[in-house]
Amino acid sequence: MEPRKKKPVDRPLLGAHMSIAGGVHNALHAGDSVGCEAIQIFTKSSRQWASAPLSEDGVRTFRDAWKAGGVHTVMAHDSYLLNLGAPDRELRQKSVTAFVDEMERCEALDIPCLIAHPGAHTGAGEQAGLRTIARSLDAIHRRCTGFKVHVALEITAGQGTNLGYRFEHIRNIIDSAREGDRLRVCFDTQHAFAAGYDLRTREGYERTFTEFDDAIGIKLLAAFHLNDSKKELDCRVDRHEIIGKGHLDLEPFRMLVNDERFFGLPMCLETPKGKDLKEDRETLDLLRSFQGETSGLPRAR
């Protein structure tokens, strides 16, 4: 599917993760209802290994809803069951196969980016886990030759044995993968904060993204998750909170939505909400009220 609208260059694309209950197209309708410019979805149940394949009618309905609505960008997130870093060969192969299925779904739906937690080493050690993740991505890329969709490795909180909580982990995986040029990165604000990157002050914010650029490269950023944190700095715990109600508070998000380096990128909420999506609507309105407050921010290079 060709893009329907010219990509905005004067702001990020704000949105939220939306449910696919009743069909993937319903996520687009939900996003439209709260004014999302971008949405994130699961392409199938995130809690089950197997799922019925997408039907031609389902794909067509999704594409039609996307074309007709106001959502500019759709990105997907992989299942929480997968572990591309598993030392157990059976689990790793099962994870690779399931990931390929998700890549195929994204390709069918014209979703350009599949966001993934890199994986957990489950006791094998960080270096062994990073090598295993790179090998898993090699296997996925071999089975997805010619695909347009990119895998975006997500910065993690480092809970348990999860890898990706240091920027150097992400760079290691990219460098180790045979087709590392096919990889992109997703920056999650809560995960970064939980991993010890302090975004709460201008100095901390600039230091964090300088470190990111030095280790990975700003140009590889494909998406953001905008989440406040229920837990304190460097807690290594993955717990999201509504923006302004957690330990990050408001200032990091004020800076992010005005940072010219990130204009045009999708920034999606993954914060608690009810069925009426009131929390998403209110938070998106809050974020948009910050736009235009550019004094002292880093300039695009």
VENURGI-V745041 format. One line per field, one symbol per residue. ss: DSSP state (2 for helix, 1 for strand, 0 for the rest). phi: phi as a letter, one per 40 degrees, with the letter a starting at -180 (. if undefined). burial: + if it has 24 or more other ideal C-beta (glycine too) atoms within 12 Angstrom, else -. A space follows every 10 residues. Layout:
ss=???
phi=???
burial=???
//
This chain:
ss=0000000000 0011111000 0000222222 2220000111 1000000000 0000022222 2222222200 0011111000 0000000022 2222222222 2222222220 0011111011 0000022222 2222222222 2220000001 1111000000 0110002222 2222220002 2211111122 2222000000 0222222222 2222200222 1111110110 0000000001 1000000000 2222220002 2200011110 0000000222 2222222222 0000000000 0
phi=.cdcbcccbb acccaacbcb dghccccccc cccbgccbbb bccadcbbcb accccccccc cccccccccc ccbbbbbccc ccacbccccc cccccccccd dccccccccg ccabcacdib cfhchccccc cccccccccc cccbdgcccb cbcccbcgcg bcchcbdccc cdccccccbc cccbbbbbcc ccccchcccc bdcccccccc cccccbhdcc cbabbbbcbc bcdgcfbcac bcdgbbccgc ddcccccbcd cbcgccbbcb bdacccgdcc cccccccccc chcbdgcdcc b
burial=---------- ++++++++++ --+++-++++ ++++++++++ ++++-+---- ---+---++- +++-++--++ +++++++++- +++++++--- -+--++++++ ++++++++++ ++++++++++ +----+--++ ++++++++++ +--+--+-++ ++++++++-- +++++++-++ ++++-++-++ -+++++++++ ++++++++++ ----+--++- ++--++++-+ +++++++++- +-+-++++++ ++++-+++-+ +++++++++- ++++++++++ +++---+-++ ++++-+++-+ +-----++-- -
//
